[in-house]
């Protein structure tokens, strides 16, 4: 399947100064804004999923954790 096989139009309201910074960055680096935005969304979703996996693993460990008092008892 082509990368462009299924695409939709996504509108978002963002601050004008952020949009201007994005335009400037993309122009200076020869990157299309659509590509940059899609990559940013993918990266953020991947980070969020990793955070959720870490949190889930920590919660599982806490359920079976054995805590030691500061006195060593």
HELIX and SHEET records of a PDB file:
HELIX    1   1 UNK A   16  UNK A   29  1                                  14    
HELIX    2   2 UNK A   33  UNK A   63  1                                  31    
END                                                                             
